[in-house]
Amino acid sequence: MTNSPQQIKALEIAVAEWRVQEYIAIPFYTLYVYLCLTTMSEEASYLTSKRGKTGKGLFLLMKYGTILHFVLRICTSYRMYLDISPKTCKGFYVLTIATLWLIALTADVTLGLCVSALLQLGRNKLLAVVALCWSLPVVYLVIQLVCYSQVTVAPLSQLDQELGYPCSAVSGDEVLANIPGGSLATLSYPNFARATVFVILAMLTLIVRRRRYKGALITAVTRDGSLYYIASAAIRLLYAVVNTPALFSVASAD
């Protein structure tokens, strides 16, 4: 059965969009790997001079776990011209989601530890902040792993084979069907509250550290990394606002 001119045109547009996405992502992946390789010797000398193991583990997991995530994404979603079985593709998809959320979890815990250290919090308050950091990412991780472990990866179509893709795309509708309630919208509200607390903690940390430096804002920002943890908290809040249905709809209506 031959395709109509409209179908061919739609296919051309879709393939062009896929190519643009690949041409944007691949250079970013390459740059990240290049930066990791060029700073490896400095990192090795710095890490070996430190005693603590927790910080080293978090740092290595975030930095090099990201490379593993890139490799898994390339193996499933980019032109590799490889013949991978649907079962193997499903395993790659599950590992891709697992590495993504593990990196996010590690980043959140690191942010909480840094803010707690700068505020010089006691043990109980430190545990509360860390629990706030890892609780929701763990829930997201478990739900995503359960959902992706239940999806069905179809055999590679002729079009995907000709284009060079190794795996068929996972149906988003099927993933949503495996989520309790068919959506993660319920979790978006505690996630928004959590992101708001992150911003409050970041601003409180900046105020406390500024007082320690006798009002020297520039010193507090440059020496304590205030710019980094405030930006990280702000990005989390922005992401939470966009992904909270009621907040986003109200903002759009205005």
C-alpha positions as CSV (number, residue, x, y, z in Angstrom):
1,M,0.0,0.0,0.0
2,T,1.5,3.3,-1.1
3,N,1.4,6.4,1.1
4,S,-0.4,9.5,0.1
5,P,1.5,12.8,-0.5
6,Q,0.1,14.1,2.8
7,Q,1.4,11.1,4.7
8,I,4.8,11.4,3.1
9,K,5.0,15.1,3.9
10,A,4.0,14.4,7.6
11,L,6.7,11.7,7.8
12,E,9.3,14.1,6.4
13,I,8.4,16.7,9.0
14,A,8.5,14.1,11.8
15,V,11.9,12.8,10.7
16,A,13.3,16.3,10.4
17,E,12.2,17.1,13.9
18,W,13.8,13.9,15.2
19,R,17.0,14.9,13.5
20,V,17.0,18.4,15.0
21,Q,16.5,16.9,18.5
22,E,19.4,14.5,17.9
23,Y,21.7,17.3,16.6
24,I,20.9,19.3,19.7
25,A,21.4,16.5,22.3
26,I,24.4,14.7,20.9
27,P,26.8,17.8,21.0
28,F,25.6,18.4,24.6
29,Y,26.4,14.8,25.5
30,T,29.8,15.0,23.8
31,L,30.6,18.3,25.6
32,Y,29.7,16.8,29.0
33,V,31.9,13.7,28.4
34,Y,34.7,15.9,27.2
35,L,34.6,18.0,30.4
36,C,34.5,14.8,32.5
37,L,37.6,13.4,30.8
38,T,39.6,16.7,30.9
39,T,38.9,17.3,34.6
40,M,39.4,13.6,35.7
41,S,43.0,14.1,36.8
42,E,42.2,17.2,38.9
43,E,39.3,15.4,40.5
44,A,41.4,12.3,41.4
45,S,44.0,14.4,43.2
46,Y,41.3,16.4,45.0
47,L,39.2,13.4,46.1
48,T,42.2,11.4,47.3
49,S,43.1,14.2,49.6
50,K,39.7,14.1,51.3
51,R,38.7,11.7,54.0
52,G,34.9,11.6,53.8
53,K,33.3,8.9,51.7
54,T,29.7,10.2,51.5
55,G,30.6,13.3,49.5
56,K,32.9,11.4,47.2
57,G,30.2,8.8,46.5
58,L,27.5,11.4,45.8
59,F,29.8,13.3,43.5
60,L,30.9,10.3,41.5
61,L,27.4,9.0,41.2
62,M,26.0,12.3,39.9
63,K,28.8,13.0,37.5
64,Y,29.5,9.6,36.0
65,G,26.0,8.2,36.5
66,T,25.0,11.0,34.0
67,I,27.3,9.5,31.4
68,L,25.8,6.1,31.9
69,H,22.3,7.7,31.4
70,F,23.5,9.3,28.2
71,V,24.8,5.9,26.9
72,L,21.6,4.2,27.7
73,R,19.5,6.9,26.0
74,I,21.7,6.7,22.9
75,C,21.4,2.9,22.8
76,T,17.6,3.1,22.8
77,S,16.6,6.4,21.2
78,Y,19.2,7.3,18.7
79,R,20.4,6.0,15.3
80,M,22.7,3.1,16.1
81,Y,22.0,0.8,13.2
82,L,22.0,-2.1,15.6
83,D,19.6,-5.1,16.0
84,I,18.4,-5.2,19.6
85,S,15.7,-7.5,20.8
86,P,12.5,-6.0,22.3
87,K,13.3,-7.7,25.7
88,T,16.8,-6.1,25.7
89,C,15.3,-2.7,24.7
90,K,12.8,-3.0,27.6
91,G,15.7,-3.6,30.0
92,F,17.5,-0.6,28.6
93,Y,14.4,1.6,29.1
94,V,14.1,0.5,32.7
95,L,17.8,1.2,33.3
96,T,17.5,4.6,31.6
97,I,14.6,5.6,34.0
98,A,16.5,4.2,37.0
99,T,19.7,6.1,36.3
100,L,17.7,9.4,35.6
101,W,15.9,9.3,39.0
102,L,18.9,8.1,40.9
103,I,20.8,11.1,39.6
104,A,18.0,13.4,40.5
105,L,17.8,11.8,44.0
106,T,21.5,12.2,44.5
107,A,21.4,15.8,43.4
108,D,18.5,16.6,45.8
109,V,20.2,14.9,48.8
110,T,23.5,16.8,48.0
111,L,21.6,20.1,48.0
112,G,20.0,19.2,51.3
113,L,23.4,18.3,52.9
114,C,25.1,21.4,51.6
115,V,22.3,23.7,52.9
116,S,22.3,21.9,56.3
117,A,26.0,22.2,56.6
118,L,26.0,25.9,55.8
119,L,23.2,26.4,58.4
120,Q,25.0,24.2,60.9
121,L,21.9,22.3,61.6
122,G,21.7,19.7,64.4
123,R,21.3,16.0,63.8
124,N,17.5,15.9,63.9
125,K,17.1,18.9,61.6
126,L,19.7,17.5,59.3
127,L,17.8,14.2,59.1
128,A,14.5,16.1,58.5
129,V,16.0,18.1,55.6
130,V,17.6,14.9,54.0
131,A,14.3,13.1,54.4
132,L,12.6,16.0,52.6
133,C,15.1,15.7,49.8
134,W,14.9,12.0,49.1
135,S,11.3,11.1,49.9
136,L,9.5,12.2,46.7
137,P,12.3,11.2,44.3
138,V,12.2,7.7,45.8
139,V,8.4,7.6,45.2
140,Y,8.8,8.8,41.6
141,L,11.6,6.2,41.1
142,V,9.5,3.3,42.3
143,I,6.5,4.3,40.3
144,Q,8.5,4.8,37.1
145,L,10.3,1.5,37.5
146,V,7.0,-0.4,38.1
147,C,5.4,1.3,35.1
148,Y,8.3,0.7,32.7
149,S,8.7,-2.9,33.8
150,Q,5.1,-3.5,32.7
151,V,5.1,-1.9,29.3
152,T,5.4,-3.9,26.1
153,V,8.1,-3.0,23.7
154,A,7.0,-3.9,20.2
155,P,9.3,-5.4,17.6
156,L,11.2,-2.9,15.5
157,S,9.1,-1.6,12.6
158,Q,10.5,-1.4,9.0
159,L,10.6,2.4,9.1
160,D,12.6,2.4,12.4
161,Q,15.0,-0.2,10.9
162,E,15.5,1.9,7.8
163,L,16.1,5.0,9.9
164,G,18.6,3.2,12.0
165,Y,16.8,3.2,15.4
166,P,17.6,0.1,17.6
167,C,14.4,0.1,19.7
168,S,10.7,0.9,19.2
169,A,9.5,3.9,21.2
170,V,7.6,3.1,24.4
171,S,3.9,4.2,24.2
172,G,3.3,7.1,26.6
173,D,-0.3,6.0,26.9
174,E,0.7,2.6,28.1
175,V,3.1,4.1,30.7
176,L,0.3,6.3,32.0
177,A,-2.1,3.4,32.1
178,N,0.2,1.6,34.5
179,I,0.4,4.6,36.9
180,P,-2.2,4.5,39.8
181,G,-4.9,6.8,38.8
182,G,-3.5,7.2,35.3
183,S,-1.4,10.3,36.2
184,L,1.3,11.7,38.5
185,A,-0.7,14.9,39.0
186,T,-1.4,14.0,42.7
187,L,2.3,14.0,43.5
188,S,2.8,17.4,41.8
189,Y,1.3,19.2,44.8
190,P,3.6,17.8,47.5
191,N,6.4,18.3,45.0
192,F,5.5,22.0,44.7
193,A,5.4,22.4,48.5
194,R,8.8,20.6,48.7
195,A,10.3,22.9,46.0
196,T,9.0,26.0,47.9
197,V,10.7,24.7,51.1
198,F,13.9,24.3,49.1
199,V,13.7,28.0,48.0
200,I,13.0,29.2,51.6
201,L,16.0,27.1,52.9
202,A,18.2,28.5,50.2
203,M,17.3,32.1,50.9
204,L,17.6,31.5,54.7
205,T,21.0,30.1,54.1
206,L,22.1,33.1,52.2
207,I,20.8,35.5,54.9
208,V,22.6,33.5,57.7
209,R,25.9,33.3,55.8
210,R,25.7,37.0,54.9
211,R,25.4,37.9,58.5
212,R,28.4,35.7,59.3
213,Y,30.4,37.7,56.8
214,K,29.1,41.0,58.3
215,G,26.8,41.8,55.5
216,A,29.3,41.1,52.6
217,L,26.9,39.7,50.1
218,I,29.5,39.1,47.4
219,T,31.7,37.2,49.8
220,A,28.8,35.0,50.9
221,V,27.9,34.3,47.2
222,T,31.4,33.5,46.0
223,R,32.8,31.6,49.0
224,D,29.7,29.5,50.0
225,G,28.4,28.8,46.6
226,S,25.1,30.6,47.2
227,L,24.6,31.2,43.5
228,Y,24.6,27.4,42.9
229,Y,22.2,26.3,45.6
230,I,19.8,29.2,45.0
231,A,19.7,28.6,41.3
232,S,19.2,24.9,42.0
233,A,16.3,25.6,44.3
234,A,14.8,28.1,41.9
235,I,14.9,25.6,39.0
236,R,13.2,23.0,41.1
237,L,10.4,25.5,42.0
238,L,10.0,26.5,38.3
239,Y,9.7,22.9,37.3
240,A,7.2,22.2,40.1
241,V,5.1,25.2,39.0
242,V,5.0,24.1,35.4
243,N,4.1,20.5,36.3
244,T,1.4,21.4,38.9
245,P,-1.9,21.4,36.9
246,A,-3.9,23.9,38.9
247,L,-1.0,26.4,39.1
248,F,-0.1,26.2,35.5
249,S,-3.8,26.5,34.3
250,V,-4.3,29.6,36.5
251,A,-1.1,31.2,35.2
252,S,-2.2,30.5,31.6
253,A,-5.6,32.0,32.2
254,D,-4.1,35.2,33.5
